[in-house]
């Protein structure tokens, strides 16, 4: 009786693992072009990795299967694809450009203001400028 129960338990685990692997295969898209397809590929990668580590008899056996290169590659691919779906590269490039352009433009404006103040103070001490309205600011390009 115990052998039959253990045999049925092993069959149930294998059926569950193969079902997860089949679902992962059906979800996968060969070339992802949209966020939805990247998300599908990510979920397929995660399901494929989990099909190898799920329903193992002990946690030690689960850790053994988790250390396999193929499982780690599937996990990394799945997480990378989910990350791509959540933050598309075009938006990331725009954010990087804003992060670089914002402080650079602020530094450029601050430099122009400091130069204008220095020219105004130099002109006031030499008496060359009779009116404060004659001060011109040139911004280097």
ROVEXRO-124769 format. One line per 3 residues: number of its first residue (from 0); their letters; for each residue x, y, z of N, C-alpha, C, O, CB. Coordinates in steps of 0.05 Angstrom, whole numbers, m for minus. Glycine has a CB too. Example, Ala and Ser with C-alpha at 12.3 -4.5 7.8 and 13.67 -1.06 7.14 Angstrom:
0> AS> 264,m114,156,246,m90,156,264,m66,156,285,m66,169,226,m89,181; 257,m45,142,273,m21,143,258,1,157,268,23,161,282,m12,114
//
This chain:
0> XXX> 16,m24,0,0,0,0,17,25,0,11,44,m14,m19,0,24; 39,25,15,56,49,17,70,53,m10,74,76,m18,77,46,39; 78,32,m23,91,34,m49,72,47,m70,81,63,m86,101,7,m59
3> XXX> 47,40,m69,28,51,m88,24,81,m83,23,96,m101,0,37,m85; 23,89,m57,20,117,m50,44,133,m59,41,155,m71,15,121,m20; 68,123,m54,92,137,m62,94,138,m93,103,159,m104,117,122,m51
6> XXX> 86,117,m106,86,117,m135,67,138,m146,74,153,m165,79,89,m146; 42,139,m135,23,159,m144,32,188,m138,28,206,m153,m4,154,m131; 46,191,m115,56,217,m108,78,226,m128,79,249,m136,68,217,m79
9> XXX> 95,207,m136,116,214,m156,104,220,m183,113,239,m197,136,190,m158; 83,206,m190,70,211,m216,56,239,m215,57,254,m235,49,189,m222; 44,245,m193,31,271,m190,51,294,m192,46,314,m205,15,273,m163
12> XXX> 74,291,m179,95,312,m181,105,315,m209,108,337,m219,118,305,m162; 110,293,m223,120,294,m250,99,306,m269,106,322,m287,127,266,m260; 74,300,m264,52,312,m280,51,342,m276,47,358,m295,25,299,m274
15> XXX> 54,350,m251,54,379,m245,77,393,m258,74,415,m269,55,384,m215; 101,381,m257,125,394,m269,122,395,m299,128,416,m311,150,378,m261; 113,374,m311,110,374,m341,88,393,m349,89,405,m371,104,346,m351
18> XXX> 67,397,m333,46,416,m339,57,445,m339,51,461,m356,23,414,m319; 73,451,m318,86,477,m317,104,482,m341,104,504,m353,102,481,m291; 119,462,m349,137,464,m372,121,469,m398,129,484,m415,155,440,m375
21> XXX> 99,455,m401,82,459,m425,69,486,m425,67,499,m447,60,437,m426; 60,496,m403,49,523,m402,70,544,m409,65,563,m423,37,529,m373; 94,539,m399,117,557,m406,122,557,m436,127,578,m448,142,550,m390
24> XXX> 121,534,m448,126,531,m477,104,545,m493,110,556,m514,128,502,m484; 79,544,m483,58,557,m498,58,587,m495,50,601,m513,31,546,m488; 69,597,m472,70,626,m468,92,639,m483,89,663,m491,73,631,m438
27> XXX> 114,625,m488,138,637,m500,132,647,m528,118,635,m544,161,618,m500; 144,670,m534,143,683,m560,171,683,m572,190,689,m557,130,712,m559; 174,677,m597,201,675,m608,216,702,m609,239,703,m600,200,663,m637
30> XXX> 203,723,m618,216,749,m619,196,769,m606,176,776,m618,223,758,m647; 203,779,m583,186,797,m569,190,826,m580,213,835,m582,192,797,m539; 168,838,m588,169,865,m599,154,885,m581,158,909,m583,159,866,m627
33> XXX> 136,875,m565,120,893,m549,124,887,m519,135,866,m512,90,891,m557; 113,904,m503,116,900,m474,101,874,m466,110,860,m448,105,924,m458; 78,870,m478,62,846,m472,78,820,m479,77,801,m464,35,847,m487
36> XXX> 91,820,m501,107,797,m509,131,793,m491,138,770,m485,116,799,m538; 143,815,m483,165,812,m463,155,801,m437,169,784,m425,179,840,m459; 132,810,m429,120,799,m404,114,769,m407,118,754,m388,95,815,m396
39> XXX> 103,762,m430,97,733,m435,123,717,m434,123,695,m422,84,730,m462; 144,727,m447,170,712,m446,181,711,m418,192,690,m410,190,726,m465; 178,732,m403,187,732,m375,172,711,m358,185,697,m343,184,759,m363
42> XXX> 146,711,m361,131,691,m346,137,663,m355,138,644,m339,100,697,m349; 142,659,m381,149,633,m391,176,624,m380,179,601,m372,150,633,m422; 195,642,m378,221,635,m366,219,628,m337,232,609,m328,240,658,m370
45> XXX> 203,643,m322,199,637,m294,185,611,m290,191,595,m272,184,660,m280; 165,605,m307,151,580,m305,168,556,m312,167,535,m300,126,580,m322; 185,560,m332,204,539,m340,223,533,m318,229,509,m313,219,547,m366
48> XXX> 234,553,m305,252,548,m282,237,535,m259,248,517,m246,265,575,m273; 213,545,m254,198,533,m231,189,505,m237,185,489,m218,174,551,m224; 187,498,m262,179,470,m268,201,450,m261,196,427,m255,172,467,m298
51> XXX> 226,460,m260,248,443,m252,251,441,m222,260,420,m212,274,453,m264; 243,462,m208,248,461,m179,223,456,m162,225,451,m138,260,487,m170; 200,457,m175,175,453,m159,169,424,m153,178,406,m168,151,465,m175
54> XXX> 156,419,m132,146,392,m123,169,372,m120,166,349,m129,126,382,m143; 191,381,m109,212,362,m103,207,351,m75,195,364,m58,241,376,m104; 217,326,m69,210,313,m44,221,328,m19,207,328,2,221,285,m44
57> XXX> 245,340,m20,255,354,3,267,381,m5,272,385,m29,278,336,17; 270,399,13,282,425,6,311,422,m4,320,438,m20,281,443,31; 325,403,6,353,399,m4,353,391,m33,370,401,m48,366,377,13
60> XXX> 335,374,m42,333,367,m70,325,391,m87,334,395,m109,313,343,m74; 307,408,m76,299,432,m90,322,451,m94,326,462,m115,276,447,m74; 339,454,m73,363,471,m75,383,459,m96,396,474,m110,376,473,m48
63> XXX> 384,433,m97,402,420,m116,393,427,m145,410,434,m161,402,389,m112; 367,425,m150,358,432,m177,359,462,m182,362,470,m205,329,422,m180; 357,478,m161,359,507,m164,387,516,m173,391,536,m185,351,521,m138
66> XXX> 407,500,m165,435,506,m172,443,498,m200,466,504,m208,453,493,m152; 426,485,m215,433,478,m242,435,502,m260,420,522,m256,412,458,m254; 453,501,m279,458,524,m297,433,531,m314,427,555,m317,481,519,m315
69> XXX> 420,511,m324,397,517,m341,374,530,m325,361,548,m335,386,490,m353; 370,521,m300,350,533,m283,357,562,m277,340,580,m278,346,517,m257; 382,567,m271,391,595,m265,389,612,m290,382,636,m288,420,595,m254
72> XXX> 396,601,m313,393,616,m338,364,623,m343,358,645,m352,405,600,m361; 346,604,m339,317,609,m343,307,631,m324,292,648,m331,301,584,m340; 316,629,m299,308,649,m279,318,677,m287,303,697,m286,318,642,m251
75> XXX> 343,679,m295,355,704,m302,341,716,m327,335,739,m328,385,701,m308; 336,698,m347,322,707,m371,293,717,m364,285,738,m374,320,684,m391; 279,702,m348,252,710,m340,252,736,m326,235,753,m332,239,688,m323
78> XXX> 270,740,m307,271,766,m292,279,789,m311,268,811,m308,290,763,m269; 297,784,m329,306,805,m348,283,813,m366,279,836,m372,330,795,m364; 268,793,m375,245,799,m393,223,814,m378,210,832,m389,234,773,m405
81> XXX> 217,806,m354,197,820,m338,206,849,m333,190,867,m334,192,805,m311; 232,852,m327,243,879,m324,241,896,m349,235,920,m347,272,878,m315; 245,883,m372,242,898,m397,213,905,m402,208,927,m413,252,880,m420
84> XXX> 195,888,m394,167,894,m397,158,917,m379,141,933,m386,149,869,m392; 169,918,m355,161,939,m336,174,966,m342,162,987,m338,168,931,m308; 199,965,m353,213,990,m360,225,987,m387,247,977,m390,235,997,m339
87> XXX> 210,996,m408,221,993,m435,246,1010,m439,249,1030,m426,199,1001,m456; 264,1001,m457,289,1015,m461,286,1044,m471,303,1061,m464,305,1000,m481; 265,1050,m486,263,1078,m496,257,1097,m472,269,1118,m471,240,1080,m516
90> XXX> 241,1088,m454,235,1105,m431,260,1108,m414,265,1129,m402,212,1094,m414; 276,1087,m412,300,1088,m396,320,1107,m409,333,1122,m395,313,1060,m394; 322,1107,m435,340,1126,m449,331,1154,m445,348,1172,m441,341,1119,m479
93> XXX> 305,1159,m446,295,1186,m441,301,1196,m413,309,1219,m409,265,1188,m447; 298,1178,m394,304,1186,m366,334,1191,m362,341,1210,m348,295,1163,m347; 351,1175,m375,380,1180,m373,387,1207,m385,403,1222,m374,395,1158,m387
96> XXX> 374,1213,m408,380,1239,m420,371,1262,m402,385,1282,m400,366,1241,m448; 348,1259,m390,339,1280,m371,357,1282,m347,362,1305,m337,310,1274,m363; 367,1260,m337,384,1261,m314,411,1274,m320,423,1287,m303,389,1233,m303
99> XXX> 420,1272,m345,445,1285,m353,440,1314,m361,456,1331,m354,458,1269,m376; 419,1319,m376,414,1346,m386,405,1365,m364,411,1389,m366,393,1345,m408; 391,1356,m344,381,1374,m323,403,1388,m308,404,1412,m308,364,1358,m304
102> XXX> 421,1373,m295,443,1386,m281,462,1402,m299,472,1423,m291,458,1366,m265; 466,1392,m323,484,1406,m342,472,1434,m349,487,1453,m350,489,1390,m367; 446,1435,m355,434,1460,m362,433,1479,m337,436,1503,m340,406,1456,m373
105> XXX> 429,1468,m314,429,1485,m289,457,1496,m285,460,1520,m277,421,1468,m265; 478,1481,m290,505,1491,m287,511,1512,m307,525,1532,m301,526,1468,m289; 501,1509,m332,505,1529,m353,492,1555,m345,504,1577,m349,494,1519,m380
108> XXX> 468,1555,m335,453,1579,m327,468,1592,m304,471,1617,m303,424,1573,m320; 477,1576,m284,491,1587,m261,517,1601,m270,524,1622,m259,497,1565,m240; 531,1589,m288,556,1601,m298,550,1627,m312,565,1646,m309,570,1581,m318
111> XXX> 529,1628,m328,522,1653,m342,514,1675,m322,522,1698,m326,498,1648,m361; 500,1668,m301,493,1688,m281,517,1699,m266,520,1723,m262,473,1676,m261; 536,1681,m259,560,1689,m245,577,1707,m263,587,1727,m254,577,1665,m236
114> XXX> 580,1700,m288,595,1717,m307,582,1745,m310,596,1765,m311,597,1704,m335; 556,1745,m312,541,1771,m315,546,1788,m290,549,1812,m293,511,1766,m319; 545,1777,m267,549,1792,m242,578,1802,m241,583,1825,m232,543,1775,m217
117> XXX> 597,1786,m249,625,1795,m249,629,1818,m268,643,1838,m262,644,1772,m256; 618,1816,m292,620,1837,m311,607,1863,m301,617,1885,m305,608,1829,m338; 584,1860,m288,570,1883,m278,586,1896,m255,588,1921,m254,542,1875,m267
120> XXX> 599,1880,m238,614,1891,m216,640,1904,m227,649,1924,m216,621,1870,m195; 653,1891,m247,677,1902,m259,670,1929,m273,686,1948,m272,689,1883,m279; 648,1930,m287,640,1954,m301,633,1976,m281,638,1999,m287,617,1948,m320
123> XXX> 621,1969,m259,614,1989,m239,639,2001,m225,639,2025,m219,595,1977,m218; 659,1985,m220,683,1995,m208,700,2012,m227,714,2030,m218,700,1972,m197; 700,2006,m253,716,2022,m272,700,2046,m282,712,2064,m293,724,2004,m295
126> XXX> 674,2046,m279,658,2068,m288,653,2068,m318,644,2088,m328,671,2094,m281; 658,2046,m331,654,2045,m360,624,2044,m367,616,2053,m389,668,2021,m371; 608,2033,m350,580,2031,m355,566,2051,m338,569,2050,m313,570,2002,m351
129> XXX> 550,2068,m349,536,2088,m334,508,2079,m326,496,2090,m307,534,2114,m350; 498,2059,m339,471,2049,m334,472,2019,m331,486,2005,m346,451,2058,m357; 457,2008,m312,457,1980,m307,442,1965,m330,446,1940,m333,443,1973,m281
132> XXX> 427,1979,m346,413,1967,m368,431,1960,m391,422,1946,m410,391,1985,m377; 455,1971,m391,474,1965,m413,489,1939,m411,504,1932,m429,494,1988,m415; 486,1925,m389,500,1900,m384,488,1879,m402,463,1874,m402,499,1892,m354
135> XXX> 505,1865,m417,495,1843,m434,507,1817,m425,531,1816,m417,502,1849,m463; 491,1797,m426,500,1770,m418,503,1753,m443,485,1751,m459,480,1757,m398; 527,1742,m446,532,1724,m469,534,1696,m458,551,1690,m440,557,1733,m486
138> XXX> 518,1678,m468,519,1651,m459,535,1634,m480,527,1633,m503,490,1639,m456; 556,1621,m470,571,1605,m489,555,1581,m498,541,1569,m482,598,1596,m477; 557,1574,m523,542,1551,m533,560,1528,m538,550,1507,m546,528,1559,m559
//
